[in-house]
């Protein structure tokens, strides 16, 4: 029974990300999300108190999933290998989870008008930055990369800005996802940060 409940909630959260990515926060309705999740509207009201509550939980859930999938692929025994893996993971995330980046941008916009969404958006951003910092620190302590441990937060924020900024651009220009001209400067920037 608990498993069915969890699956239903996860289905609703995934549907919310998809609908909000396509329609935006202001235009998406509970009816749209319930239809996409293939559940009754009452189920959304049962599990989530409001649309705002639903989207903040969708933001938390989708961000956690992206952190997990991203960090699993970031391995390597040299800075170059790590940078290549960063690029491969990022390409994969953009191509397989483009709705996430559209949703993320929409949540950034909605956070300008909603204190609750802003609080959750900032919390999710902090989780991502913490995960990147830990990843950088581990790679640095292993001697794989050379970074100033006092600058980890700034480096983590820079890496997040570069990767999210590129993702936002590639959503609108998916043909550039496989264009080497897109990734050569990205690789140089990431490599410069990790040296």
Helices and strands as residue ranges (DSSP letters): H 2-23, H 30-37, H 41-47, H 51-72, H 79-96, H 98-111, H 115-141, G 149-151, H 152-172, G 174-178, H 180-194
